[in-house]
Amino acid sequence: MSNYPAPAPHEWVVSSYSGPEGGNCLQWAPEYAAATGVVPVRDSKNPNGPILMLSGGAFAGLVELARAED
């Protein structure tokens, strides 16, 4: 759990690893990550749902996994 408030709605961007069909999109908040070192990730289909708060290293691992799946 982070001591920081959740990112504002305008701070969320769709991940470049999300599918082009728009069905399985992840969003993250890069400005929030830069300011706090914590990378928030959420499901774009459920913006009011849970937010996964990752360390920079964990987020890098997630990106590495996405690249391996290409």
C-alpha positions in Angstrom: 0.0 0.0 0.0 1.3 3.4 -0.9 1.2 6.5 1.3 0.4 8.5 -1.8 -3.1 9.3 -3.1 -4.3 7.5 -6.2 -3.5 9.3 -9.5 -6.1 11.7 -10.9 -8.2 10.5 -13.8 -6.4 12.6 -16.4 -3.0 11.1 -15.4 -3.8 7.6 -16.7 -2.5 6.5 -20.1 -3.1 3.3 -22.1 0.0 1.0 -22.1 1.7 0.6 -25.5 1.5 -3.1 -24.9 -2.3 -3.2 -24.8 -3.9 -4.9 -27.7 -5.0 -2.8 -30.8 -8.6 -4.2 -30.5 -9.2 -2.3 -27.3 -10.5 -5.3 -25.3 -7.6 -5.9 -23.0 -6.1 -2.6 -22.1 -3.9 -1.7 -19.2 -3.4 1.8 -18.0 -0.6 3.3 -16.0 0.2 6.8 -14.6 3.7 7.8 -15.7 3.7 11.2 -14.1 2.7 9.6 -10.8 5.4 7.0 -11.2 8.0 9.7 -11.9 7.0 11.7 -8.8 6.7 8.8 -6.4 8.7 5.8 -7.7 5.5 3.8 -7.4 3.9 2.6 -10.7 0.1 2.3 -10.6 -1.5 -0.1 -13.1 -5.2 -0.6 -13.6 -7.7 -2.3 -16.1 -9.1 0.3 -18.5 -12.4 -1.6 -18.6 -12.8 -1.0 -14.8 -11.3 2.4 -14.0 -13.0 2.5 -10.6 -11.7 -1.0 -9.7 -8.5 -1.9 -7.9 -5.1 -0.3 -8.7 -2.0 -2.5 -8.6 0.8 -0.4 -7.1 4.2 -1.7 -8.3 7.8 -0.9 -7.5 9.9 0.3 -10.5 11.6 -3.2 -10.6 8.3 -5.0 -10.5 6.9 -2.8 -13.3 10.1 -3.5 -15.4 9.4 -7.2 -14.9 5.9 -6.8 -16.1 7.1 -5.0 -19.2 9.7 -7.6 -19.8 7.0 -10.3 -19.6 4.8 -8.4 -22.1 7.7 -8.1 -24.5 8.4 -11.8 -24.3 4.7 -12.5 -25.2 5.0 -10.5 -28.5 
